């Protein structure tokens, strides 16, 4: 998913959904790292993309918690 589309799709997500997505992406990232070490990953850029998605999700979650105060 393109970055702008991904950010727009996060706008209407509730906090619980964002937290669930973060956990899923972090688990997938951990799996990719293990696969990288064992030589199974062919596309190393997918790890970078997953890290950036997790960062975007955490940023959006932080924005929501700041706006709720």
Wavefront OBJ file of the C-alpha trace (Angstrom):
o trace
v 0.000 0.000 0.000
v 1.287 3.441 -0.859
v 2.297 5.680 2.015
v -0.337 8.367 1.470
v -3.131 5.810 1.078
v -1.937 4.028 4.211
v -1.990 7.244 6.252
v -5.432 8.197 4.952
v -6.786 4.750 5.815
v -5.597 5.208 9.421
v -7.654 8.370 9.909
v -10.890 6.598 10.802
v -9.451 3.648 12.750
v -10.175 3.360 16.474
v -7.337 3.103 18.982
v -7.876 -0.619 19.622
v -7.622 -1.328 15.899
v -4.352 0.615 15.655
v -2.892 -1.283 18.612
v -3.896 -4.588 17.013
v -2.291 -3.554 13.733
v 0.922 -2.577 15.539
v 1.125 -5.982 17.217
v 0.520 -7.773 13.906
v 3.168 -5.728 12.063
v 5.722 -6.181 14.856
v 5.151 -9.936 14.831
v 5.530 -10.012 11.044
v 8.686 -7.911 11.340
v 10.155 -10.312 13.883
v 9.394 -13.228 11.576
v 11.029 -11.417 8.657
v 14.157 -10.779 10.721
v 14.443 -14.460 11.618
v 13.885 -15.411 7.987
v 16.574 -12.924 6.943
v 19.078 -14.562 9.264
v 18.206 -17.997 7.943
v 18.442 -16.800 4.335
v 14.775 -17.151 3.413
v 14.055 -13.475 2.681
v 14.678 -12.396 -0.894
v 13.272 -8.862 -0.600
v 15.172 -7.047 2.141
v 13.249 -3.840 1.446
v 10.133 -5.462 2.902
v 11.768 -5.323 6.341
v 12.389 -1.591 5.965
v 8.827 -1.061 4.761
v 7.430 -2.992 7.729
v 9.509 -0.927 10.162
v 8.201 2.269 8.598
v 4.600 1.049 8.801
v 5.032 0.296 12.504
v 6.469 3.784 13.012
v 3.540 5.368 11.150
v 1.053 3.393 13.233
v 2.746 4.390 16.482
v 2.806 8.027 15.372
v -0.909 7.977 14.596
v -1.635 6.320 17.949
v 0.436 8.994 19.688
v -1.443 11.746 17.848
v -4.768 10.273 18.930
v -3.710 10.032 22.554
v -2.465 13.662 22.529
v -5.692 14.923 20.970
v -7.778 13.044 23.569
v -6.180 14.986 26.442
l 1 2 3 4 5 6 7 8 9 10 11 12 13 14 15 16 17 18 19 20 21 22 23 24 25 26 27 28 29 30 31 32 33 34 35 36 37 38 39 40 41 42 43 44 45 46 47 48 49 50 51 52 53 54 55 56 57 58 59 60 61 62 63 64 65 66 67 68 69
